[in-house]
């Protein structure tokens, strides 16, 4: 390599996927934390049961309760993602056949009222348009 073309330690690369929306990411982090705590409690309950400790039963009950809460957390991620996609994820435009069936509707067409474009929607800054 020539002296002037040294490669730095940090090289920025384009992300392979788009970033998750904030509400989905928050619920995903919450679910990961709940699952991690539940797995820790279940592991401790297992080792306490092997040791014959009296704490094994309360820890096992905690692990069962944690499993229920962790299931809720994972479902929360799925539901939040679906709700976000329904509200903001689909950019639809009527097809050409829908416009002809409706009988006009553009700003330049007779009998139609034009739509005012909005620049303040949630997808304004994103690459999807």
N, CA, C and O atoms as CSV, one atom per row, in Angstrom:
chain,resi,resn,atom,element,x,y,z
A,1,UNK,N,N,0.822,-1.175,0.000
A,1,UNK,CA,C,0.000,0.000,0.000
A,1,UNK,C,C,0.874,1.249,0.000
A,1,UNK,O,O,1.851,1.303,0.746
A,2,UNK,N,N,0.560,2.236,-0.797
A,2,UNK,CA,C,1.314,3.480,-0.745
A,2,UNK,C,C,1.098,4.186,0.591
A,2,UNK,O,O,0.097,3.948,1.267
A,3,UNK,N,N,2.017,5.037,0.963
A,3,UNK,CA,C,1.938,5.710,2.257
A,3,UNK,C,C,0.707,6.588,2.383
A,3,UNK,O,O,0.156,6.699,3.479
A,4,UNK,N,N,0.257,7.210,1.317
A,4,UNK,CA,C,-0.883,8.127,1.378
A,4,UNK,C,C,-2.223,7.420,1.420
A,4,UNK,O,O,-3.229,8.058,1.730
A,5,UNK,N,N,-2.281,6.131,1.124
A,5,UNK,CA,C,-3.559,5.420,1.049
A,5,UNK,C,C,-3.735,4.469,2.223
A,5,UNK,O,O,-4.209,3.347,2.042
A,6,UNK,N,N,-3.362,4.898,3.417
A,6,UNK,CA,C,-3.535,4.048,4.591
A,6,UNK,C,C,-4.994,3.946,4.961
A,6,UNK,O,O,-5.731,4.931,4.917
A,7,UNK,N,N,-5.395,2.777,5.317
A,7,UNK,CA,C,-6.788,2.542,5.709
A,7,UNK,C,C,-6.906,2.716,7.216
A,7,UNK,O,O,-6.102,2.173,7.974
A,8,UNK,N,N,-7.893,3.460,7.644
A,8,UNK,CA,C,-8.087,3.700,9.068
A,8,UNK,C,C,-8.649,2.485,9.777
A,8,UNK,O,O,-9.076,1.517,9.148
A,9,UNK,N,N,-8.642,2.555,11.093
A,9,UNK,CA,C,-9.193,1.446,11.875
A,9,UNK,C,C,-10.708,1.376,11.774
A,9,UNK,O,O,-11.286,0.289,11.805
A,10,UNK,N,N,-11.350,2.527,11.654
A,10,UNK,CA,C,-12.807,2.575,11.621
A,10,UNK,C,C,-13.257,2.891,10.211
A,10,UNK,O,O,-12.972,3.969,9.690
A,11,UNK,N,N,-13.959,1.955,9.588
A,11,UNK,CA,C,-14.456,2.154,8.230
A,11,UNK,C,C,-15.968,2.081,8.275
A,11,UNK,O,O,-16.538,1.072,8.691
A,12,UNK,N,N,-16.613,3.148,7.849
A,12,UNK,CA,C,-18.072,3.163,7.853
A,12,UNK,C,C,-18.598,2.387,6.663
A,12,UNK,O,O,-18.142,2.569,5.534
A,13,UNK,N,N,-19.566,1.516,6.928
A,13,UNK,CA,C,-20.205,0.754,5.867
A,13,UNK,C,C,-21.701,0.999,5.938
A,13,UNK,O,O,-22.253,1.274,7.004
A,14,UNK,N,N,-22.339,0.895,4.799
A,14,UNK,CA,C,-23.789,1.066,4.769
A,14,UNK,C,C,-24.454,-0.087,5.510
A,14,UNK,O,O,-24.017,-1.233,5.410
A,15,UNK,N,N,-25.495,0.217,6.241
A,15,UNK,CA,C,-26.199,-0.807,6.999
A,15,UNK,C,C,-26.925,-1.742,6.036
A,15,UNK,O,O,-27.438,-1.315,5.001
A,16,UNK,N,N,-26.958,-3.027,6.396
A,16,UNK,CA,C,-27.641,-4.011,5.570
A,16,UNK,C,C,-29.153,-3.888,5.645
A,16,UNK,O,O,-29.866,-4.160,4.678
A,17,UNK,N,N,-29.625,-3.475,6.809
A,17,UNK,CA,C,-31.068,-3.320,7.005
A,17,UNK,C,C,-31.378,-1.921,7.505
A,17,UNK,O,O,-30.508,-1.213,8.012
A,18,UNK,N,N,-32.632,-1.542,7.351
A,18,UNK,CA,C,-33.056,-0.259,7.898
A,18,UNK,C,C,-33.237,-0.376,9.394
A,18,UNK,O,O,-33.492,-1.466,9.905
A,19,UNK,N,N,-33.110,0.711,10.091
A,19,UNK,CA,C,-33.253,0.742,11.540
A,19,UNK,C,C,-34.703,0.515,11.930
A,19,UNK,O,O,-35.615,0.977,11.244
A,20,UNK,N,N,-34.919,-0.201,13.039
A,20,UNK,CA,C,-36.281,-0.433,13.509
A,20,UNK,C,C,-36.883,0.878,14.008
A,20,UNK,O,O,-36.153,1.739,14.500
A,21,UNK,N,N,-38.187,1.044,13.892
A,21,UNK,CA,C,-38.825,2.237,14.460
A,21,UNK,C,C,-38.636,2.270,15.981
A,21,UNK,O,O,-38.485,1.229,16.621
A,22,UNK,N,N,-38.648,3.467,16.542
A,22,UNK,CA,C,-38.375,3.632,17.972
A,22,UNK,C,C,-39.290,2.814,18.876
A,22,UNK,O,O,-38.780,2.148,19.776
A,23,UNK,N,N,-40.625,2.822,18.692
A,23,UNK,CA,C,-41.465,2.029,19.604
A,23,UNK,C,C,-41.164,0.535,19.531
A,23,UNK,O,O,-41.215,-0.159,20.547
A,24,UNK,N,N,-40.857,0.045,18.353
A,24,UNK,CA,C,-40.546,-1.378,18.195
A,24,UNK,C,C,-39.217,-1.694,18.867
A,24,UNK,O,O,-39.078,-2.727,19.521
A,25,UNK,N,N,-38.238,-0.801,18.706
A,25,UNK,CA,C,-36.934,-1.031,19.315
A,25,UNK,C,C,-37.025,-0.997,20.830
A,25,UNK,O,O,-36.370,-1.793,21.504
A,26,UNK,N,N,-37.828,-0.089,21.381
A,26,UNK,CA,C,-38.001,-0.015,22.836
A,26,UNK,C,C,-38.621,-1.304,23.365
A,26,UNK,O,O,-38.160,-1.844,24.371
A,27,UNK,N,N,-39.656,-1.799,22.701
A,27,UNK,CA,C,-40.286,-3.030,23.180
A,27,UNK,C,C,-39.371,-4.233,22.985
A,27,UNK,O,O,-39.422,-5.177,23.774
A,28,UNK,N,N,-38.534,-4.216,21.949
A,28,UNK,CA,C,-37.598,-5.325,21.738
A,28,UNK,C,C,-36.524,-5.347,22.820
A,28,UNK,O,O,-36.157,-6.419,23.300
A,29,UNK,N,N,-36.016,-4.186,23.209
A,29,UNK,CA,C,-35.029,-4.126,24.283
A,29,UNK,C,C,-35.644,-4.591,25.596
A,29,UNK,O,O,-35.011,-5.313,26.366
A,30,UNK,N,N,-36.884,-4.170,25.845
A,30,UNK,CA,C,-37.581,-4.604,27.060
A,30,UNK,C,C,-37.744,-6.119,27.075
A,30,UNK,O,O,-37.526,-6.758,28.104
A,31,UNK,N,N,-38.124,-6.690,25.944
A,31,UNK,CA,C,-38.318,-8.139,25.872
A,31,UNK,C,C,-37.001,-8.887,26.082
A,31,UNK,O,O,-36.979,-9.918,26.754
A,32,UNK,N,N,-35.914,-8.385,25.521
A,32,UNK,CA,C,-34.620,-9.044,25.699
A,32,UNK,C,C,-34.200,-9.013,27.155
A,32,UNK,O,O,-33.675,-10.001,27.669
A,33,UNK,N,N,-34.424,-7.887,27.829
A,33,UNK,CA,C,-34.067,-7.796,29.253
A,33,UNK,C,C,-34.896,-8.769,30.089
A,33,UNK,O,O,-34.363,-9.426,30.982
A,34,UNK,N,N,-36.193,-8.865,29.806
A,34,UNK,CA,C,-37.063,-9.769,30.561
A,34,UNK,C,C,-36.643,-11.218,30.327
A,34,UNK,O,O,-36.572,-12.004,31.272
A,35,UNK,N,N,-36.369,-11.569,29.091
A,35,UNK,CA,C,-35.958,-12.940,28.778
A,35,UNK,C,C,-34.625,-13.265,29.448
A,35,UNK,O,O,-34.445,-14.376,29.948
A,36,UNK,N,N,-33.693,-12.319,29.467
A,36,UNK,CA,C,-32.400,-12.562,30.104
A,36,UNK,C,C,-32.556,-12.800,31.608
A,36,UNK,O,O,-31.931,-13.704,32.162
A,37,UNK,N,N,-33.380,-11.996,32.259
A,37,UNK,CA,C,-33.603,-12.188,33.696
A,37,UNK,C,C,-34.303,-13.517,33.949
A,37,UNK,O,O,-33.965,-14.220,34.902
A,38,UNK,N,N,-35.263,-13.867,33.121
A,38,UNK,CA,C,-35.985,-15.129,33.290
A,38,UNK,C,C,-35.055,-16.325,33.120
A,38,UNK,O,O,-35.132,-17.283,33.889
A,39,UNK,N,N,-34.188,-16.278,32.133
A,39,UNK,CA,C,-33.241,-17.378,31.942
A,39,UNK,C,C,-32.262,-17.482,33.116
A,39,UNK,O,O,-31.878,-18.583,33.512
A,40,UNK,N,N,-31.866,-16.349,33.661
A,40,UNK,CA,C,-30.979,-16.366,34.827
A,40,UNK,C,C,-31.669,-16.986,36.026
A,40,UNK,O,O,-31.082,-17.817,36.719
A,41,UNK,N,N,-32.913,-16.590,36.278
A,41,UNK,CA,C,-33.675,-17.145,37.407
A,41,UNK,C,C,-33.903,-18.638,37.216
A,41,UNK,O,O,-33.800,-19.405,38.173
A,42,UNK,N,N,-34.209,-19.058,35.999
A,42,UNK,CA,C,-34.429,-20.480,35.741
A,42,UNK,C,C,-33.147,-21.283,35.946
A,42,UNK,O,O,-33.189,-22.396,36.472
A,43,UNK,N,N,-32.018,-20.730,35.538
A,43,UNK,CA,C,-30.741,-21.425,35.741
A,43,UNK,C,C,-30.407,-21.548,37.217
A,43,UNK,O,O,-29.965,-22.602,37.674
A,44,UNK,N,N,-30.618,-20.474,37.962
A,44,UNK,CA,C,-30.363,-20.517,39.410
A,44,UNK,C,C,-31.305,-21.511,40.085
A,44,UNK,O,O,-30.890,-22.242,40.985
A,45,UNK,N,N,-32.565,-21.544,39.661
A,45,UNK,CA,C,-33.518,-22.496,40.244
A,45,UNK,C,C,-33.086,-23.931,39.955
A,45,UNK,O,O,-33.222,-24.804,40.812
A,46,UNK,N,N,-32.573,-24.174,38.768
A,46,UNK,CA,C,-32.102,-25.514,38.415
A,46,UNK,C,C,-30.942,-25.941,39.314
A,46,UNK,O,O,-30.940,-27.049,39.850
A,47,UNK,N,N,-29.965,-25.062,39.473
A,47,UNK,CA,C,-28.814,-25.411,40.315
A,47,UNK,C,C,-29.195,-25.535,41.786
A,47,UNK,O,O,-28.633,-26.367,42.499
A,48,UNK,N,N,-30.133,-24.727,42.247
A,48,UNK,CA,C,-30.604,-24.860,43.630
A,48,UNK,C,C,-31.344,-26.178,43.823
A,48,UNK,O,O,-31.249,-26.798,44.883
A,49,UNK,N,N,-32.079,-26.605,42.802
A,49,UNK,CA,C,-32.770,-27.892,42.898
A,49,UNK,C,C,-31.767,-29.044,42.928
A,49,UNK,O,O,-31.971,-30.024,43.644
A,50,UNK,N,N,-30.688,-28.932,42.157
A,50,UNK,CA,C,-29.651,-29.965,42.188
A,50,UNK,C,C,-28.962,-30.022,43.560
A,50,UNK,O,O,-28.571,-31.091,44.029
A,51,UNK,N,N,-28.824,-28.860,44.183
A,51,UNK,CA,C,-28.160,-28.806,45.486
A,51,UNK,C,C,-29.097,-29.188,46.619
A,51,UNK,O,O,-28.640,-29.412,47.740
A,52,UNK,N,N,-30.389,-29.269,46.358
A,52,UNK,CA,C,-31.353,-29.633,47.382
A,52,UNK,C,C,-31.684,-28.494,48.327
A,52,UNK,O,O,-32.066,-28.735,49.473
A,53,UNK,N,N,-31.546,-27.274,47.874
A,53,UNK,CA,C,-31.799,-26.106,48.720
A,53,UNK,C,C,-33.302,-25.839,48.808
A,53,UNK,O,O,-34.071,-26.168,47.905
A,54,UNK,N,N,-33.684,-25.234,49.921
A,54,UNK,CA,C,-35.094,-24.881,50.098
A,54,UNK,C,C,-35.486,-23.714,49.187
A,54,UNK,O,O,-36.676,-23.491,48.966
A,55,UNK,N,N,-34.512,-22.963,48.653
A,55,UNK,CA,C,-34.818,-21.847,47.765
A,55,UNK,C,C,-35.199,-22.299,46.350
A,55,UNK,O,O,-35.604,-21.474,45.531
A,56,UNK,N,N,-35.075,-23.581,46.058
A,56,UNK,CA,C,-35.361,-24.064,44.705
A,56,UNK,C,C,-36.829,-23.863,44.338
A,56,UNK,O,O,-37.141,-23.478,43.211
A,57,UNK,N,N,-37.725,-24.121,45.278
A,57,UNK,CA,C,-39.154,-23.994,44.962
A,57,UNK,C,C,-39.564,-22.541,44.704
A,57,UNK,O,O,-40.223,-22.278,43.698
A,58,UNK,N,N,-39.199,-21.582,45.575
A,58,UNK,CA,C,-39.563,-20.197,45.251
A,58,UNK,C,C,-38.920,-19.687,43.955
A,58,UNK,O,O,-39.527,-18.915,43.212
A,59,UNK,N,N,-37.697,-20.125,43.698
A,59,UNK,CA,C,-37.055,-19.698,42.455
A,59,UNK,C,C,-37.730,-20.328,41.237
A,59,UNK,O,O,-37.816,-19.698,40.183
A,60,UNK,N,N,-38.203,-21.554,41.375
A,60,UNK,CA,C,-38.926,-22.201,40.273
A,60,UNK,C,C,-40.241,-21.474,40.008
A,60,UNK,O,O,-40.631,-21.294,38.855
A,61,UNK,N,N,-40.921,-21.058,41.070
A,61,UNK,CA,C,-42.144,-20.264,40.886
A,61,UNK,C,C,-41.825,-18.940,40.191
A,61,UNK,O,O,-42.575,-18.486,39.327
A,62,UNK,N,N,-40.708,-18.328,40.577
A,62,UNK,CA,C,-40.287,-17.094,39.911
A,62,UNK,C,C,-39.959,-17.322,38.445
A,62,UNK,O,O,-40.230,-16.467,37.602
A,63,UNK,N,N,-39.374,-18.478,38.141
A,63,UNK,CA,C,-39.057,-18.796,36.749
A,63,UNK,C,C,-40.327,-18.997,35.926
A,63,UNK,O,O,-40.388,-18.587,34.767
A,64,UNK,N,N,-41.335,-19.626,36.520
A,64,UNK,CA,C,-42.608,-19.813,35.810
A,64,UNK,C,C,-43.275,-18.461,35.564
A,64,UNK,O,O,-43.767,-18.196,34.467
A,65,UNK,N,N,-43.290,-17.608,36.590
A,65,UNK,CA,C,-43.871,-16.268,36.420
A,65,UNK,C,C,-43.077,-15.474,35.383
A,65,UNK,O,O,-43.656,-14.755,34.568
A,66,UNK,N,N,-41.759,-15.606,35.417
A,66,UNK,CA,C,-40.930,-14.912,34.438
A,66,UNK,C,C,-41.177,-15.394,33.026
A,66,UNK,O,O,-41.104,-14.612,32.077
A,67,UNK,N,N,-41.467,-16.670,32.878
A,67,UNK,CA,C,-41.772,-17.200,31.548
A,67,UNK,C,C,-43.058,-16.586,30.999
A,67,UNK,O,O,-43.152,-16.273,29.812
A,68,UNK,N,N,-44.037,-16.421,31.869
A,68,UNK,CA,C,-45.299,-15.800,31.436
A,68,UNK,C,C,-45.053,-14.347,31.031
A,68,UNK,O,O,-45.549,-13.890,30.001
A,69,UNK,N,N,-44.285,-13.626,31.848
A,69,UNK,CA,C,-43.987,-12.227,31.541
A,69,UNK,C,C,-43.128,-12.117,30.279
A,69,UNK,O,O,-43.328,-11.204,29.477
A,70,UNK,N,N,-42.179,-13.033,30.093
A,70,UNK,CA,C,-41.343,-13.009,28.896
A,70,UNK,C,C,-42.165,-13.281,27.641
A,70,UNK,O,O,-41.913,-12.690,26.591
A,71,UNK,N,N,-43.149,-14.176,27.748
A,71,UNK,CA,C,-44.037,-14.427,26.614
A,71,UNK,C,C,-44.813,-13.166,26.263
A,71,UNK,O,O,-44.979,-12.844,25.086
A,72,UNK,N,N,-45.291,-12.450,27.281
A,72,UNK,CA,C,-45.984,-11.185,27.044
A,72,UNK,C,C,-45.044,-10.184,26.373
A,72,UNK,O,O,-45.456,-9.454,25.471
A,73,UNK,N,N,-43.782,-10.148,26.810
A,73,UNK,CA,C,-42.828,-9.206,26.235
A,73,UNK,C,C,-42.565,-9.472,24.766
A,73,UNK,O,O,-42.475,-8.536,23.972
A,74,UNK,N,N,-42.441,-10.736,24.398
A,74,UNK,CA,C,-42.201,-11.073,22.995
A,74,UNK,C,C,-43.443,-10.772,22.162
A,74,UNK,O,O,-43.329,-10.282,21.039
A,75,UNK,N,N,-44.622,-11.059,22.697
A,75,UNK,CA,C,-45.855,-10.710,21.983
A,75,UNK,C,C,-45.994,-9.197,21.840
A,75,UNK,O,O,-46.524,-8.716,20.838
A,76,UNK,N,N,-45.526,-8.445,22.830
A,76,UNK,CA,C,-45.576,-6.990,22.759
A,76,UNK,C,C,-44.734,-6.480,21.595
A,76,UNK,O,O,-45.139,-5.546,20.903
A,77,UNK,N,N,-43.580,-7.076,21.373
A,77,UNK,CA,C,-42.744,-6.682,20.230
A,77,UNK,C,C,-43.487,-6.943,18.930
A,77,UNK,O,O,-43.513,-6.090,18.043
A,78,UNK,N,N,-44.087,-8.112,18.817
A,78,UNK,CA,C,-44.794,-8.475,17.586
A,78,UNK,C,C,-45.987,-7.542,17.340
A,78,UNK,O,O,-46.192,-7.073,16.220
A,79,UNK,N,N,-46.769,-7.280,18.390
A,79,UNK,CA,C,-47.953,-6.426,18.242
A,79,UNK,C,C,-47.547,-4.990,17.929
A,79,UNK,O,O,-48.165,-4.339,17.087
A,80,UNK,N,N,-46.508,-4.491,18.606
A,80,UNK,CA,C,-46.045,-3.122,18.340
A,80,UNK,C,C,-45.555,-2.987,16.909
A,80,UNK,O,O,-45.816,-1.981,16.249
A,81,UNK,N,N,-44.848,-3.996,16.433
A,81,UNK,CA,C,-44.353,-3.963,15.050
A,81,UNK,C,C,-45.500,-3.973,14.046
A,81,UNK,O,O,-45.481,-3.227,13.066
A,82,UNK,N,N,-46.493,-4.815,14.292
A,82,UNK,CA,C,-47.643,-4.877,13.383
A,82,UNK,C,C,-48.410,-3.559,13.383
A,82,UNK,O,O,-48.814,-3.072,12.327
A,83,UNK,N,N,-48.613,-2.978,14.575
A,83,UNK,CA,C,-49.349,-1.710,14.663
A,83,UNK,C,C,-48.580,-0.593,13.956
A,83,UNK,O,O,-49.183,0.232,13.271
A,84,UNK,N,N,-47.252,-0.561,14.117
A,84,UNK,CA,C,-46.469,0.474,13.453
A,84,UNK,C,C,-46.545,0.307,11.945
A,84,UNK,O,O,-46.673,1.291,11.217
A,85,UNK,N,N,-46.467,-0.934,11.470
A,85,UNK,CA,C,-46.550,-1.170,10.023
A,85,UNK,C,C,-47.906,-0.765,9.480
A,85,UNK,O,O,-47.993,-0.239,8.371
A,86,UNK,N,N,-48.972,-1.000,10.244
A,86,UNK,CA,C,-50.294,-0.611,9.767
A,86,UNK,C,C,-50.451,0.901,9.724
A,86,UNK,O,O,-51.109,1.432,8.830
A,87,UNK,N,N,-49.849,1.597,10.687
A,87,UNK,CA,C,-50.013,3.052,10.719
A,87,UNK,C,C,-49.096,3.768,9.743
A,87,UNK,O,O,-49.526,4.680,9.037
A,88,UNK,N,N,-47.821,3.353,9.701
A,88,UNK,CA,C,-46.838,4.139,8.978
A,88,UNK,C,C,-46.091,3.378,7.890
A,88,UNK,O,O,-45.356,3.997,7.121
A,89,UNK,N,N,-46.248,2.082,7.797
A,89,UNK,CA,C,-45.372,1.298,6.947
A,89,UNK,C,C,-45.768,1.199,5.500
A,89,UNK,O,O,-44.925,0.875,4.663
A,90,UNK,N,N,-47.008,1.463,5.167
A,90,UNK,CA,C,-47.466,1.249,3.798
A,90,UNK,C,C,-47.704,2.595,3.138
A,90,UNK,O,O,-48.478,3.416,3.631
A,91,UNK,N,N,-47.043,2.808,2.037
A,91,UNK,CA,C,-47.290,4.002,1.239
A,91,UNK,C,C,-48.072,3.558,0.017
A,91,UNK,O,O,-47.524,2.919,-0.882
A,92,UNK,N,N,-49.332,3.892,-0.015
A,92,UNK,CA,C,-50.158,3.406,-1.114
A,92,UNK,C,C,-50.565,4.563,-2.015
A,92,UNK,O,O,-50.735,5.698,-1.569
A,93,UNK,N,N,-50.710,4.249,-3.262
A,93,UNK,CA,C,-51.201,5.191,-4.256
A,93,UNK,C,C,-52.198,4.432,-5.114
A,93,UNK,O,O,-51.989,3.259,-5.423
A,94,UNK,N,N,-53.273,5.093,-5.497
A,94,UNK,CA,C,-54.246,4.365,-6.312
A,94,UNK,C,C,-53.661,4.005,-7.673
A,94,UNK,O,O,-52.863,4.747,-8.246
A,95,UNK,N,N,-54.074,2.863,-8.166
A,95,UNK,CA,C,-53.589,2.432,-9.477
A,95,UNK,C,C,-54.283,3.239,-10.570
A,95,UNK,O,O,-55.230,3.981,-10.309
A,96,UNK,N,N,-53.807,3.083,-11.764
A,96,UNK,CA,C,-54.397,3.840,-12.873
A,96,UNK,C,C,-55.845,3.422,-13.100
A,96,UNK,O,O,-56.669,4.263,-13.459
A,97,UNK,N,N,-56.182,2.146,-12.901
A,97,UNK,CA,C,-57.574,1.716,-13.089
A,97,UNK,C,C,-58.468,2.292,-12.007
A,97,UNK,O,O,-59.632,2.595,-12.268
A,98,UNK,N,N,-57.950,2.450,-10.800
A,98,UNK,CA,C,-58.764,3.038,-9.735
A,98,UNK,C,C,-59.053,4.495,-10.050
A,98,UNK,O,O,-60.146,4.981,-9.759
A,99,UNK,N,N,-58.103,5.197,-10.634
A,99,UNK,CA,C,-58.337,6.597,-10.972
A,99,UNK,C,C,-59.371,6.730,-12.080
A,99,UNK,O,O,-60.192,7.646,-12.052
A,100,UNK,N,N,-59.339,5.829,-13.052
A,100,UNK,CA,C,-60.309,5.956,-14.138
A,100,UNK,C,C,-61.701,5.565,-13.664
A,100,UNK,O,O,-62.687,6.142,-14.122
A,101,UNK,N,N,-61.805,4.607,-12.768
A,101,UNK,CA,C,-63.123,4.207,-12.274
A,101,UNK,C,C,-63.756,5.298,-11.430
A,101,UNK,O,O,-64.978,5.445,-11.403
A,102,UNK,N,N,-62.925,6.058,-10.744
A,102,UNK,CA,C,-63.445,7.068,-9.844
A,102,UNK,C,C,-64.020,8.250,-10.617
A,102,UNK,O,O,-64.832,9.000,-10.076
A,103,UNK,N,N,-63.626,8.423,-11.835
A,103,UNK,CA,C,-64.180,9.502,-12.634
A,103,UNK,C,C,-63.445,10.812,-12.444
A,103,UNK,O,O,-64.078,11.848,-12.242
A,104,UNK,N,N,-62.159,10.791,-12.501
A,104,UNK,CA,C,-61.393,12.026,-12.356
A,104,UNK,C,C,-61.032,12.256,-10.901
A,104,UNK,O,O,-61.570,11.592,-10.016
A,105,UNK,N,N,-60.157,13.157,-10.653
A,105,UNK,CA,C,-59.824,13.423,-9.276
A,105,UNK,C,C,-58.520,14.152,-9.098
A,105,UNK,O,O,-58.211,14.591,-7.991
A,106,UNK,N,N,-57.749,14.295,-10.147
A,106,UNK,CA,C,-56.488,15.010,-10.015
A,106,UNK,C,C,-56.711,16.511,-10.037
A,106,UNK,O,O,-57.810,16.969,-10.349
A,107,UNK,N,N,-55.704,17.267,-9.716
A,107,UNK,CA,C,-55.843,18.717,-9.684
A,107,UNK,C,C,-56.070,19.281,-11.081
A,107,UNK,O,O,-56.775,20.278,-11.238
A,108,UNK,N,N,-55.483,18.658,-12.090
A,108,UNK,CA,C,-55.621,19.166,-13.448
A,108,UNK,C,C,-56.820,18.599,-14.187
A,108,UNK,O,O,-57.126,19.045,-15.293
A,109,UNK,N,N,-57.502,17.627,-13.601
A,109,UNK,CA,C,-58.633,17.001,-14.282
A,109,UNK,C,C,-59.926,17.735,-13.932
A,109,UNK,O,O,-60.084,18.238,-12.819
A,110,UNK,N,N,-60.844,17.790,-14.891
A,110,UNK,CA,C,-62.108,18.471,-14.604
A,110,UNK,C,C,-62.927,17.678,-13.585
A,110,UNK,O,O,-62.995,16.450,-13.645
A,111,UNK,N,N,-63.533,18.383,-12.670
A,111,UNK,CA,C,-64.402,17.741,-11.694
A,111,UNK,C,C,-63.658,17.147,-10.519
A,111,UNK,O,O,-64.286,16.520,-9.665
A,112,UNK,N,N,-62.370,17.311,-10.437
A,112,UNK,CA,C,-61.622,16.717,-9.345
A,112,UNK,C,C,-60.936,17.754,-8.494
A,112,UNK,O,O,-60.511,18.806,-8.973
A,113,UNK,N,N,-60.840,17.439,-7.237
A,113,UNK,CA,C,-60.125,18.330,-6.328
A,113,UNK,C,C,-58.742,17.743,-6.101
A,113,UNK,O,O,-58.614,16.563,-5.776
A,114,UNK,N,N,-57.731,18.539,-6.265
A,114,UNK,CA,C,-56.366,18.066,-6.082
A,114,UNK,C,C,-56.027,17.889,-4.608
A,114,UNK,O,O,-56.575,18.583,-3.752
A,115,UNK,N,N,-55.147,16.985,-4.322
A,115,UNK,CA,C,-54.691,16.784,-2.955
A,115,UNK,C,C,-53.516,17.695,-2.664
A,115,UNK,O,O,-52.679,17.948,-3.530
A,116,UNK,N,N,-53.463,18.171,-1.465
A,116,UNK,CA,C,-52.344,18.996,-1.038
A,116,UNK,C,C,-51.282,18.061,-0.483
A,116,UNK,O,O,-51.567,17.309,0.449
A,117,UNK,N,N,-50.070,18.079,-1.019
A,117,UNK,CA,C,-49.039,17.178,-0.503
A,117,UNK,C,C,-48.607,17.590,0.897
A,117,UNK,O,O,-48.487,18.777,1.202
A,118,UNK,N,N,-48.374,16.583,1.751
A,118,UNK,CA,C,-47.941,16.842,3.122
A,118,UNK,C,C,-46.458,16.564,3.247
A,118,UNK,O,O,-45.945,15.591,2.694
A,119,UNK,N,N,-45.778,17.428,3.978
A,119,UNK,CA,C,-44.350,17.256,4.204
A,119,UNK,C,C,-44.035,16.994,5.665
A,119,UNK,O,O,-42.875,17.090,6.064
A,120,UNK,N,N,-45.038,16.665,6.476
A,120,UNK,CA,C,-44.784,16.505,7.914
A,120,UNK,C,C,-45.098,15.097,8.407
A,120,UNK,O,O,-45.241,14.896,9.613
A,121,UNK,N,N,-45.209,14.122,7.517
A,121,UNK,CA,C,-45.523,12.756,7.923
A,121,UNK,C,C,-44.330,12.051,8.540
A,121,UNK,O,O,-43.210,12.560,8.494
A,122,UNK,N,N,-44.567,10.869,9.123
A,122,UNK,CA,C,-43.486,10.151,9.799
A,122,UNK,C,C,-42.430,9.593,8.845
A,122,UNK,O,O,-41.321,9.281,9.277
A,123,UNK,N,N,-42.747,9.464,7.576
A,123,UNK,CA,C,-41.788,8.897,6.636
A,123,UNK,C,C,-41.133,9.958,5.761
A,123,UNK,O,O,-40.475,9.627,4.774
A,124,UNK,N,N,-41.307,11.233,6.113
A,124,UNK,CA,C,-40.770,12.312,5.304
A,124,UNK,C,C,-39.251,12.235,5.223
A,124,UNK,O,O,-38.677,12.411,4.148
A,125,UNK,N,N,-38.600,11.973,6.348
A,125,UNK,CA,C,-37.131,11.980,6.377
A,125,UNK,C,C,-36.532,10.654,5.922
A,125,UNK,O,O,-35.324,10.578,5.699
A,126,UNK,N,N,-37.337,9.619,5.781
A,126,UNK,CA,C,-36.772,8.318,5.425
A,126,UNK,C,C,-36.568,8.227,3.916
A,126,UNK,O,O,-36.998,9.091,3.152
A,127,UNK,N,N,-35.900,7.153,3.518
A,127,UNK,CA,C,-35.581,6.962,2.105
A,127,UNK,C,C,-36.782,6.453,1.312
A,127,UNK,O,O,-36.799,6.562,0.086
A,128,UNK,N,N,-37.798,5.891,1.999
A,128,UNK,CA,C,-38.963,5.356,1.283
A,128,UNK,C,C,-39.909,6.475,0.932
A,128,UNK,O,O,-40.399,7.174,1.820
A,129,UNK,N,N,-40.170,6.655,-0.313
A,129,UNK,CA,C,-41.135,7.665,-0.737
A,129,UNK,C,C,-41.960,7.115,-1.854
A,129,UNK,O,O,-42.842,7.803,-2.367
